Amino acid sequence: MKKILSAFLAMTFLTAMLIPTFSGEGTPSNPAVQSATVQSGTATVTDANTNSTGKEEVVYGILNTEGSVKNIYVVNIFGSGKFTDYGNYTEIKNLTDTVKITQSGDTVTAQSGAQRFSYQGTLASKDLPWTIAIKYFLNGTEISPSQLAGKSGPLEIKLSVTKNNVIQSSFSENFALQIAVTLDETLCNNIKADGATAAEAAGSRQLSYIVLPGKTEDILITADVHEFEMDPITINGIKMVFDLGIDTSAYTDQFSELSDAAKSLDDGAGKLSDGATKLADGINSYTEGLKAYKDGLSALVAGAADLKTGTTSLNDGLAQLTGQNSSLVMGALSIQQAAFDTVNTQLKGTGVPTLTPDNYSAVLSAIPTMAAVKTQLDNTVQFTQGIFQYTDGVYKLSAGAKTLSGGTSDLYNGLVKINASAQQLYDGAVTLNHAVKELKNGLAEYKNGTKALKDGTADMDKQAISKIDEMLSELTGGDTAIKSFVSEKNTAVNAVQFVLKTEAIEAEKAEVTEPVQTVTETFWDRILNLFGIKK
């Protein structure tokens, strides 16, 4: 399922966050500007340090080429006014203005009139919520990244993402990662990357991967390389927030209607079974009455009258039951349509065609990862077909009951005019008695079936809500409040974003000594530098 949704999630990342850049020796380029667009989640702010608007944190991780952490920088963003922040920093830097920032132990304080104030802190810790491990194999032998630069041959890149148990699990359990690996197609051929979303850009192949909250990932990329070099691998982490617009009440109401209909059906089946039992008892008494023919035809006629009454009740009961067939069929079709609508909504944008009861089996059979979805739709379609078969059976049973009612009426009229032998009449009663017993036994089994249907649909609405919540939780990592990555003392954090980047693999180039020139920086130069634009 994750593989099918990877393209959709990749687009979600692109619209949910701005991918920051790095410059220089690992420090973030213009973090104050870039982090202003972070949209990684929401939380109710009640005590945001001493700043009423709370704060945002952008965690920049500089990784070595094998994935180990080199440095971690955090850009903290506040609204205007005085604030007190907490974090174990070895160095801090004002990114907004010239206001002095005071650091005492793990406490950082400042007061600025800027609308959005940002400062950067270099963390003493080098622990991230995830452990990133990257290994390189050339010609089947592991090779260090420093030795790999400039080499040629068949290359394997193995990248793994696992949970770092040293860091609180709220990040690894609730944040999703987007991993981007960019390969220069002039240096790399026959690129293979199962599970990746690939994009072509300016002669490069960008491979994107999504790691869902709480999950691990093992990535394998292979290629034939020539004088190999590679741009940095970027890893971005955000707390996923989806507004899928699902009105679960529309589904639960239908499930409730089905449950109520199943209960009514079971109640009707109980009455029908009771009526059949009484009818069987009546037929038995009737046959005994025939044996006691000597008591007179009056008793026989009275028994026939009871029989007529019983079969009429049976016919009326089945007619009422048949009247519910349309509601059951419409309910089943609504459930089936809702199931297909839900799946089609989730698969929208993945390239999978719109699924219908006629084509879903052929489409999903060709996608092994959609086996669970296919099983779910199989069950829905089978359930609908079962309702069709059931209503058809009720209709036929009602027709039989109508025929039986007419027969007993004829029997009653015939008994009034009876002039045949008592033995023949008794034989006919024995046959009828046997048929009614069969009907009684059949209705008893039918009653067991309706009870099972009632019990099975009793909590269907709750089960549906639970399943929907489970699926959304797997994608979003739950609705836990956002916590500070830097310090648990920071109690009101509106957003946290992780931006990780490895060093590039580059072949050594001959240094060119250029004469030192004195450059006078203008106001416009400073504006361009603020946004990371070089002249």
RARAMO-V404701 format. One record per run of one state. SS is the DSSP state (2 for helix, 1 for strand, 0 for the rest). FROM is the first residue (numbers start at 1). LEN is the number of residues. Records with the same first field share a line. If there is no record, write none. Layout:
# RARAMO-V404701
SS = FROM-LEN / FROM-LEN
This chain:
# RARAMO-V404701
0 = 1-1 / 17-5 / 23-5 / 29-2 / 38-17 / 64-5 / 87-2 / 95-7 / 105-2 / 124-6 / 139-2 / 144-1 / 149-4 / 164-5 / 185-3 / 193-4 / 202-2 / 212-5 / 226-4 / 231-3 / 240-8 / 292-1 / 296-1 / 324-1 / 348-12 / 366-2 / 417-5 / 458-2 / 477-16 / 503-2 / 506-17 / 531-5
2 = 2-15 / 31-7 / 145-4 / 169-6 / 248-44 / 293-3 / 297-27 / 325-23 / 360-6 / 368-49 / 422-36 / 460-17 / 523-8
1 = 22-1 / 28-1 / 55-9 / 69-18 / 89-6 / 102-3 / 107-17 / 130-9 / 141-3 / 153-11 / 175-10 / 188-5 / 197-5 / 204-8 / 217-9 / 230-1 / 234-6 / 493-10 / 505-1
